[in-house]
Amino acid sequence: MKPKKLTLALALGGLLIGSLALAQTKPEETEVWKPVPPVVAPAREIGGAPSDAIVLFDGRDLAQWVSTQDKSPAAWRVEDGVLTVDKTRGNIETKRSFRDYQLHLEWRIPADITGTGQARGNSGVFLASTGPGDHGYELQIVDSHDNATYVNGQAASLYKQHPPLANASRKPGEWQIYDVIWRAPVFGADGALVSPATVTALHNGVLVQDNATLSGETVYIGKPAYKAHGPAPIKLQAHGDPSAPISFRNIWVRELAPRS
Ligand code: MG
């Protein structure tokens, strides 16, 4: 190529690259305006229910809860704004069923707790109750402040599947907080698993489960496995250990659209 033509080609090439670069630097080209996210008014107090939350326990009554066993009105003790497990009455669960959600829940191990290992303030949140008793997927509650047990059974573990990433436990007698993102398992029309359940959880503001994938429902003995189910209640555990019963307060949930 003659020098003159080469210069022209280079100039045109430079112009083209320059104009492409210019096209990619317009800020408007990467702005997204729709759909507009819904407005959710946050609570005035830390840990309070946002405007679109379903309040499951506000300190007054158990109107949102039934006994898991026979679906009769839940009969755990409500006193001074606090819900306390009644171990003689068994597990309780929400009247409503949920798919994916964000859950906030506060719990307290009694200050005078006794016992060791799993027999020290044991309870739990079943993120989906799939049947009577302890059927479902359990996020463990137990005193893990100064109480050794198997790590996939300590507080904030996904019981027998995932130990927590950290032990963020407070002392017995102090209120503790779980904030949980539950993504329910998806099953096909034939009942086969399409996508497993995942859990992200914070314990007292500390990340303890980071999009952890469950291998199936919680089991005490043996390997977890899935069986197809639809939307399910959230269940609280009345564990049979002899230690003093634990308490709950300020429980609310926000339903989430399934992840596309
Ligand atoms: Mg438990």
Boltz pocket constraint, residues with backbone or C-beta under 6 A from the ligand:
constraints:
  - pocket:
      binder: B
      contacts: [[A, 122], [A, 123], [A, 124], [A, 138], [A, 139], [A, 140], [A, 141], [A, 237], [A, 239]]
      max_distance: 6.0
